[in-house]
Amino acid sequence: MTSVVVTPDNKYIISGGASDYSIKVFDLHARKQVYHFQDAHKGWIKSLAVTSDSRFLVSGSGAGEVSIKMFDLETKQVVHHFSNVHTGK
């Protein structure tokens, strides 16, 4: 695990992985995992952030493919993918 964030509404705790490149979402009140974004990136997940309305999760990878992804936490879909960030391209 390389990054952890709590949603502003205190509903979820979200962790990002280094070895499996995945993101896991845990329900704080139920104390269990509720979703697993498998292979969220093609590299280590270095950072996580959640929008102030707790609707979107933003993740950044720093090894392998350097990218930023935005996920809709309600639909569990990738909303946007910024690739090749900070590579000079």
Backbone torsions as a table, in degrees:
resi	resn	phi	psi	omega
1	MET	NA	133.8	-178.7
2	THR	-118.9	-15.4	-177.9
3	SER	-154.2	145.6	178.4
4	VAL	-139.8	140.7	177.7
5	VAL	-144.2	148.5	175.0
6	VAL	-109.8	135.6	179.3
7	THR	-67.2	147.8	-179.0
8	PRO	-57.1	-26.7	178.6
9	ASP	-84.4	3.8	180.0
10	ASN	58.6	27.0	179.5
11	LYS	-90.3	-37.4	-174.6
12	TYR	-128.4	151.8	166.2
13	ILE	-117.0	135.0	-173.9
14	ILE	-125.1	134.1	-179.9
15	SER	-123.2	147.0	177.5
16	GLY	-115.1	139.5	-175.2
17	GLY	-101.7	151.4	177.3
18	ALA	-94.2	-42.7	-173.4
19	SER	-84.8	-32.0	-176.6
20	ASP	-109.2	-0.4	176.4
21	TYR	57.8	29.1	-177.1
22	SER	-113.6	166.8	176.9
23	ILE	-124.2	132.2	179.0
24	LYS	-117.7	140.1	-179.0
25	VAL	-115.0	126.5	-179.5
26	PHE	-117.4	136.8	174.8
27	ASP	-80.4	119.6	-177.4
28	LEU	-65.7	-36.7	-176.7
29	HIS	-78.4	-39.9	179.0
30	ALA	-81.4	-16.7	179.8
31	ARG	57.8	46.2	177.6
32	LYS	-149.0	159.0	177.2
33	GLN	-72.4	133.3	-179.5
34	VAL	-115.6	-16.1	177.6
35	TYR	-158.6	151.5	-179.2
36	HIS	-136.3	109.1	173.6
37	PHE	-82.4	93.9	-178.4
38	GLN	-74.0	140.2	-179.7
39	ASP	48.8	47.8	-179.1
40	ALA	-60.0	-32.4	178.4
41	HIS	-136.0	171.4	176.2
42	LYS	-101.8	22.8	179.2
43	GLY	-163.3	177.9	-179.0
44	TRP	-56.8	138.1	175.0
45	ILE	-87.0	113.9	-174.4
46	LYS	-94.9	-27.9	-176.5
47	SER	-150.4	152.6	176.9
48	LEU	-136.4	146.0	173.9
49	ALA	-148.2	154.3	178.3
50	VAL	-126.1	138.8	179.1
51	THR	-65.8	157.8	-174.4
52	SER	-62.0	-22.0	177.2
53	ASP	-91.2	4.7	179.3
54	SER	62.8	19.9	-178.1
55	ARG	-91.4	-36.2	-174.8
56	PHE	-119.1	142.2	174.7
57	LEU	-108.9	133.3	176.7
58	VAL	-116.8	131.0	180.0
59	SER	-129.0	147.9	178.5
60	GLY	-126.4	136.1	176.6
61	SER	-108.5	146.6	-174.5
62	GLY	-123.9	-0.3	178.0
63	ALA	-136.1	150.8	-174.4
64	GLY	75.4	-120.6	175.3
65	GLU	-81.7	117.3	178.7
66	VAL	-85.0	111.1	-174.8
67	SER	-152.2	167.7	174.5
68	ILE	-126.1	134.5	176.5
69	LYS	-126.6	146.8	176.0
70	MET	-117.6	125.4	-178.9
71	PHE	-113.2	140.4	171.6
72	ASP	-85.4	116.4	-176.3
73	LEU	-71.1	-18.7	178.1
74	GLU	-81.8	-47.9	-177.0
75	THR	-89.2	-14.4	-178.5
76	LYS	64.8	31.3	-179.2
77	GLN	-112.8	151.7	172.2
78	VAL	-75.3	123.9	-179.7
79	VAL	-88.8	-39.0	179.2
80	HIS	-154.1	149.9	179.8
81	HIS	-133.1	114.3	174.8
82	PHE	-96.8	114.1	-178.5
83	SER	-105.7	161.0	178.7
84	ASN	55.2	37.9	177.4
85	VAL	-77.1	142.1	177.1
86	HIS	59.9	32.8	177.2
87	THR	-113.9	1.1	-179.2
88	GLY	83.3	7.3	-179.9
89	LYS	-98.7	NA	NA
